[in-house]
Amino acid sequence: MRGHRVVVTAPGQVELQWMDPPAPQKGQVLLRALNTLISPGTERAFFLNLDNTDPEFPFCPGYSFVGEVIAVGDEVAALKSGDRVVSRAAHQSHALVAAADCVRVPAQVADEEAAFFALMAIAMQGVRKARIELGESVAVLGAGVVGILAMRLAQLSGAVPVVGIDLDERRLELAKQVGADETLVSDVRAPDELRAWLGAAGAEVVIELTGAPAAVVTAFQLAAPRGRVVLAGSTRGLTSEVNFYRDVHKKGLLVIGAHESTRPKWENSPGYWTPMREYAVCLDLMARNRVQTAPLITHRYNWREFPAAYAQLANWDKDAMGMMIEWD
């Protein structure tokens, strides 16, 4: 049995390579890919070797894998051949992973929908750290895939209203379809306009998910006194120039770093749940139709077209949101 995997060989260069899937050992399962999902922001950054990435070339990109179990190793009792699961495996036709690193996909959830599990969990851990209370206002800067999912999760947490802010009207229309109460087309570098729209007090919670350094400053300025600012986007490029006395200290803000790497591996605690537990919650919310991910799919590619998908990604096509890879 032979398969293929995606390999980034150098900045801006990607190719498909043959692979021979190994047999699973104790505690492992071998998966056959059904769908993988491109994470537009993160994968583009690593593909082009942007700031705050520093990848080691060559590497295999991707971390949103939906597959079918086709072989199990010794001492694997929770999974069997034929089960559909999600895993943080890369873009490849077959993946050998630990059974403990898989979560079974509910029958009600389609393969393509399940592929959003990792991006939804990134949004979830940011929203969870905000500790939103019923009736609090939330502003989300950035209407990419993770931003839109954060808007919906903020709604489920009891936020009223949830306001999505982005420059792209088409993205904001999608945000209103999936999870925003209100939307505002604005450059994050125009805080006066945003404050006027949100009201004098500002938002009680601001979640920054653009990855733009300027948006960090805007997030502080949009937050209400004693509000919380969650920095969940991975900034690229220049550093932010913040007047901490005016925008943070004097307002009494709570600033929360919410990179997904802050999640614990073994035990949940308030605001900090393990990745595996969050993946299971994400799939459960999809199964109960509380979060819809299918509308976020904007492009579909056969795996043989993967270089074309990454070429579109490198060009920063704003219409490219959920970029789905189909494996056969």
N, C-alpha and C positions, 0 to 999 in steps of 0.2 A: 504494500500500500504506500503510495507516494502522495504528497500534498504540496501546498505552496504557502509561503509566508511573505509578508511585506517587510522590506528592509530599507531603512534610510542609510545610505552609504556615505553621504557627505551632506553638508548644508545645501538644501534645495534639490537633492538628488534622491530618487526612490526607485526601487525595482522589485519585481517579483522573483523569488528564488524557490527552487525545489527544496523540499524537506522530506525526511523519512520519519514519520511519527513513531516514537518509541513505545514499547509496551509499558503499561502502568505497573508500578511497584507497590509495595505495601502502603496503603492509605491514599493511593492515587487513583484518578480516573482519566480516561482518554475521551476527549470530546470531539465531535464533528461539528464544525461551525454551521450555523443556520444564518445568522446575521451578525455583523459587527457595526458599530456606530462610530463615526469620526467625531471627536471632540474638537470643534472648530478652533477655539482659542488656544487651548493647550497644545494640541497636535501641530497647529501652524507654528506656534512659538518654538517648539523643539525641532520641527522640520527645518526652519530657517535659522536656528541657533540664535534666537533673539535674547535680549537681556533677561537675566534671572532664570536661565535654563541650563546652559553648560552641559549638553549631553555628550556622551562618549560614543563616537561613531566607529563602526556601524551599530545601529540599534533597531529593534523591532517596535514600532509605535502601536498605540492603541491600548484601551483598557475597558472596552464595553463589548463583551462577547456573550452571545447567546448560542448555546449549542446543545447537541444531543449526546448523552452518554453512550459510547459504543463499546467500552471495555472497562472493567473495574479490577483493581488490584486486591491483594489480600487485606482482610480486616476492614473492608468497606461494607458497612451494613445499611447506611442511610440512603444510598443511591444504587440504582440498577440500570442495566442497558435499556435504552429507550426513554429514560427520564430527560426532560428538558430543564436546563439549568442556566444560570448566569454566572459569569466569572470575570475577573479582571484580566483575562488573557488578552494578548495582542491580536492584531489583524492577521489571521492565519486560518488555513483550512482545518487544522487539527491542533488541539491544545492538550498538553499533559499537565494536569493541575492536581493539587491536593483536594481530596473530597471535602475537607473541612472548609475550603475556600469557595465552595459552590452553594448557591441557593436555588432550590427548585422553583420553577415558574408555574404559577397557578394555571389551571386549565382555561380560565376565562381570559387570560392575557395572551395576545398574539405575539409572535416572535419579534416583530418590528417594534411593538410597544415596549416589550421587556428590555430591548436594547438601550433604553434610556435610564436604566436603573442606576448607573454610576453617576451620570450627570445630575439626576434627580437627588441622589444622596449627597452630592456636593452642595446643592441648594439647600437640602434639608438640614445639614449640620450647621450652615450659616444661620438659617432661620431659627433653629433650635437654640443656638447660643444667644439669640436676641431676647429670649424669654418673654415673648409677646403676651400681653394680657388682653382680655376681651375688650374691644372698643378702642384700642390704641391705633393711631394712624401710622402707616408704614409707607415710606417712599423707597422704591427700588431703582437705583441708577443702572441702566443697562438692560436692554430687552433682547439679549441673546437667549439661547436655549436655557442656560442655567438661571438667568435673570427672570425669564417668564415662569419657570418652575418655582422659583423663590416667591414670586407674586402669589401663585396659587397656594403654596404651602403657608404663606402668611395669612391668606384668607381662612384656610382650614384651622389656623391657630387662633382665630378670632379677631384679626385686625380689621378695622373699619375706619376709613377706607384704605384700600391698597392702591397706591399711585405708581404707575410705571412711567419712567422718564427715559427717552432716547431721542436721537436725531432722526431715526428712520421711521416714517409713518407706517410702512408695511409691517415692520416688526411690532409696532404698537397695536396695529389692528389684530395681529395674531395674539398679542398679550391680552387684549380685551376678550378674545375668544376663549382663551385658556385660563386666565387667572387674574386680570387686573380690573378693579372697579372703575378707575379713571386713568387716563394717560395724558402725557404732556410731551409734545414735540419741542425739544430744547437742547441746546448745547450745554454740557455740564459746566462749561466755562462761563455761563451766564447766571450766577447765583442770585442776582437781584431779581431777575425775571421769575426764577423758580420760587424764591421766597414770597414774592407777591402772589403767586398762584396758590401756594400752600397755605398762606395766611401768616400773620405776624409771628405766631408761636413756632411755626415749623412742624416737622414730623416728629413724633415721639420715638420712632425707630427709623433709621436710614440704613439701607443695605447697599453697599457699593459693589457692583458686579461688572463694571466696564473694563477694568484692568488699565485704565488711563490714569496717570499720575495726577492730572488736574482734577479728576473726579474725587479724589480723596479730600482735597481742600473743600470742594463743593459739598461733600457729604457732611463735613463738620459744620459748615455754614447753614445747611438746611435743617439740621437737628434742633429740636426744641430744647430750651434749658432743661438740664438734668436728663436729657434724652440719651439714647444708645446709638452708637454708630458701629455697624458690623462691616469690617473690611474683609470681604470674601473673594474679591477679584484679585488675580495675580497681576500686579502692575508690571508693565514692560516700559523700557525707555528711561527718561530722565526721572530724577527723584522729585518728590513733592516739596514745595516750600510752604510750610504751615506756620501761621501765627498762633502758636499754641496758647499763649495767654488770652488772646481775644476769642479764639474759636473753640478752644477746648477747656482750658483751666477756668476761665471766668464764667463759662456756661455750665460748668459742672458735668461735662459729658463723660459717659462711660464708653471707652473705645475698645472694641473686641476684635482681636485678630482671629480669623476663621478660616485659615487654610485647612484643607482636608487632612493634612498630616497631623493635625492636633488631636485627631480622634484616637481614643485608647484602643488597644488591640483586644483586651480580654474582658473588661468589666464596664458596664454602663454607670454613669453618674449624671446628675442633673446638668443638662446642656451638652454632655459629652457621651455619646453613644458609640458603640463599636461599629465599624463598617458593615460587618455581616448582619447585625441587627437592623441597621438602617436600610440595607438592601432589601431585607425581608419586608420591612414596613413599606418601602416604595412599591414593591410588587403587590402587596396587599391593597394599598390605596388604588393602584391601577385595577386590580381585580374587582374592587367595590365601586369602580367608576367614579371615584372621588377626584382623581387626577387623570386627565386625558393627554396622552403623549402623541398619538397618531397625527394630530394637526400640526405638530412641529416638524414632521418629515417634509422637506422641501426637495430633496434630490435622492435618487436611487441609482446605484451603480452595480453592475456585475463585478465580481472580484477581479476579473481580467482587465477592467477599466480603472483599477485603482490609481495608476499613475496620472490619469486624467483628473481624477477626483482631487488628488493632491496639488495638481497644477492649478485647479480652480481655487483651492484653499490658499495657495501661496499668493494669488492675485487679490485676495481679500474681497471676494464677492459677497456683498452684504445680504444678497438674497439667499445665500447658502446658510441654512440653519441646521436642521437635522439631516445629515448626509449619511444615508444608509448604504451599507455594503451587503450585497446578497451573495451567498456562497452556495455552490451546487456540487 
